[in-house]
Every structure is written in structure tokens, then in C-alpha cells.
């Protein structure tokens, strides 16, 4: 079952083709990693899927678990970076993420879900800190906690590991796996190939705005497809007793 499907999705900005007739599927209850070199169109595809970029041609079809709800109630968005104009505290931001549910009047349920998300990310100590006072890594954890607190069917994340230390990355890998086991669908952009098997089970490869290939981790995560997409000769070797891979880049093609 697909929760989102695109058909001939194209996007042109400033006379440049960002996305070129992309037709692909995003399976329900899976973690899909959108991969590709810089400029491939990863972030813009993610924004189109989330309904944040509407200047595209073609279709983005949502098959939501509750069709009565709006996309806003089914979607959570975690950007690569963001600026907050006002000095909101971490708890205030998490509760703001639940605005579609409480309409400005947080209830006990909203407070509890915010607290649970803070605990899951192990950032309870940041509750009363202002978002702008945090490091970028801490902000990323808050952004993810806010998405979790929203209780949506789908979570979109743009390079969620970009600002995290190694221990934080390991923690987030496990959190993503836990969320998927609870029925969530996660769609994210990513660039660290070695860690893909730790959390993703579906892959979309983009290059120059085009879909190169898509499919399950078992079929798509191999030397052939990495070479096709990144224009390099590679050697993959799984590290014993882990899900990580050592990747040797032998030469450009």
C-alpha cells in the first residue's frame, strides 16, 4: 500500500528544471530515504510531497489513513534549518506544533504528548530553554520532537542527521525504527550512505532532477546503483555485527 504517489511530477524555478517528470511511490509504514548528489532535487521533491511547494506540474496523490482529516493533520515537517523570530521556549514550540488539534487552547492530552516527545528525544532539560539559545544539533532534536508530538501519519525530514553528533545519530536511528514499528511513515532526504541500512527500508534515487531508480533497500542499496547515481566506482563492505557499511570510493567514472 502506498501512502503517497507522484505522477509526472515536474518543477521549474527561475527557468531551471528542478524535477523532471517523476513518477514514484512511497510505501505506507516504511522509511523512505531520498538519495542523490547535490542539486539532484531531493529537498524540492520532499517539499512537493509535503504540500509545501505547489508550483509543480503533475500530481501528488495522498492516500491518507484518515481521509476526513486535512493534509496538515497527517503531515509533520522537519526542515534542515529554520529561524524563529520570537524567543519561544521548547515546550511552547512543541505545543504550537499541535495547533491543528487544539486551535490555540492546549489540553492535557497536548501537554502529555509534548512531554512524551521530549522524553523520547532525551531533551527534557531543554523544556524551558528558548529555541534560539540552542545549538543547531539541539534544535534538530527539538524539531524532531515537535514532529513526533504532532501525532501525524507521515513525518517528512530534510537531512535530519546533518547537525547531529554520532551518539545523537544512533539515538535517532532507533527512534525512527520505533516510530515505524508503531505505524508511522517516514520520508527523508539523506547523504550519508553508510548508515542507510540502519533505518531505511525503501530508497528513491534522484540525479539531475530525474528519478533513476526506486525500490526496497535489499534491491537498491548496492554498488551498481550507487555508481550510477553518484558517478563514482565504489566498494561496499558490511561491518561485522552492525548494520553499517564501509564504503570505499575507488575512482570517478
N, C-alpha and C positions, 0 to 999 in steps of 0.2 A: 504494500500500500504506500502510495506517495502522498506526502502532506503538501508539497509544493511542486509544481511542474511549470517549466517555461516552454514557450513555443515561438521560434523565430525571434527571439529577444535581441534587439539591436539598440544601441545608444550612440548618438553622435553629439559631441560637445565641441564648440569652437572649431567646427569643420574637421574634427578628427573622430574617426570611428573608434569608439572605446570598446564596444561589444558588437560582435558581428554574427547575427542570426544564430543565437544559442538556443538549442532545444535540449533540455536535460531534466532529470528527475531528482528529487530529494526525498529519500525514504523516511517514513514515519518511524519514530523511536530508534533513530540511528544518529551517529555523529558523523557529519559530512565535513571533510576538510577540502577547501577550495585552494588548490596549489597552482603555482606558476611563477615565472620570473617577474621582476619589476616591470610595471607597465602592462601586465597581461590583462588587467581589467578585474582583478579579484574583488577589490573593495566596491567597485561600481556594481558588479553583479550582486554582491551581498546587499547593497542598498536597494537595488531593484527588487530583490526577493522580499525585503522587509517592508516595501512600500514607501521608502524614504526618498526614492528617486523615481519620478513619474514622467520624465521626458522621453522615455524609451518608446520604441515601436515593438510590436509583437505582444505576447501575452504572458502574464504571470498569474497562474491559477492556484489558489489556495484551496485545499480540501481539509478544512479545519475540523477538529474533533467536536466542536460545538458551533454549528453554522449560524446559530442565533446571535452569537457574540460578534463584535466587530474585530477587525484585524488587530486593533490596539490591545484588546483583551487577550489575544492569542500570541502576541509578539513581545519579546523583550530585546532591547538593543544595547550592546556594549561597544562603544567606539574605541578606536585606538587611543585617542586623547580628546579631552574636552575642557573647555574653560567655563567656570562657574562665576557669574558676575557678582553674586552676593555671597556672604560668608555663611552658607548653610552648614549645619552640622551633619555628620554622617547619618545619624538617625533621621533627621529631617529629610535628607535626600532619599533614604530608603522608603520612608512613608510617602514622599512625593511620587515615587515610582508606583505606588498603589493607588494613585489618584483615580484611575478609571473605575476602581471598585468603591472607594469611599466618598468621591466627589468633594473632597475638602474637609471631611469630618471623619478622621480616623477612628476606627472602633478597636475594641480589644483584640479582635482577630488580626487586624492590620499590625498592631503593635507586636503581637506574638510572632507573626510571620517575619517581621523585620528582625526581631531578636534571634529567631532560629537561623536566619541567613547570616547574621553576624557571627553566631557561634560556629556555623558550618565553615566559615572562612577563617575562624580563629582571630577575629579582629574586634572582639567586644571592647577592648581597651580603647578603640578609636571612636566609640559611640558619640562622645561629646566634643570630639575634635572637629574643627572646620575642615571641609574638603580641601580648600585651598592651602591649608597648612601641611598637608600630607605630601610624602614623596610620591613620585609617579607610580612606583610599584604598589604603594599603599592605596593610591587612588584606583588602580586597576582592580585590586581586591574589593574595594567598596563598590565599584561599578558592577562587578560580577555578583556581589551580594545583593545589590539592588535588583538586578535581573532575576535572581532566584526568588527574592521576596515577592516579585510581581505574580508569581504562580502561573506563568503562561505555558502554552503548549510548546512553543518554539523559542529558543534563545539564539540570537544572532550575535556573533562576536568578531570584531575586526582585529586581528593579530593580538589575541588576549595574553600571549606569553611574552610579548616584546619587552616589557619593562620589569619582568619578574626575576628574582634570584632562583638558583637551582632548587632550593628546598621548597619555595613557593610554587614553582612549576610542578614539582612532584605532587604537591598537595592538590593543585587544580586538576591535574590529570585524574586523580582519584575522585574528585568531586564530580567531574564530567561523567565518569563511568557510573557513579552513584545516581546522578540525575537521569541518565539513560535507563538505568535499571528501574527507575520509578516512572518511566513512560515519557520522558521529555525527548524532544528532538533538538539537536544542537547542530548549528551550521556556522562554520567559522573559516576565516582566512588564516593561513599559516605559512611560514617559510623555513622552519627547522625540520628538515626531512627525517632526521634520525629518530625523532620522538613520535612520529605519526602513529606507529603501531600501538603506542601506549594508550591511546584514547579514541582514535578514529576507526571506523569500520566501513566507510564509504568515501571515495575520492572523486573529485572533479578536477581535471587538469585543464588549465587555460594557457594560451600562448597568443600574443598579439591580438587579444580580444576575441579569439576563436576557441571553441570547445575542441580539445584534442582527443580526450577520452574520458569516460566515467565508468565507475563500477565499484565492486567490493574491494576492500583492502587486499584480500588474497590475490585478486586478479591484477590490480592496478599498481601495487607497490612493488616494483621490480626495476632492474637495471634498464630494461628496454624502454619503459615509459619515461623514466627519469631522463634518460639520454635524449629521447625525442623532444621532451618539453624544455629542458634546460641547455641543450646543445653542448653537453659535456659527456665524456666517457667516464663511467663510474663503476665502482666495485662495491657491492653490498655484502656485509657480513654481520649476521646476528651475534650479539654479545651474549655469551653463555649466562643462563639463569636470569635473563632480563628480556624485556620486550624491545629494548633499544637496538639500533643498528649502527655499526661503524660504516661510514661512507667515505670511500676513497675516490677523490676526483683525479682521474688519470691524465686527462688532456681535454682541450676543447675540440669539438668535432669539426 
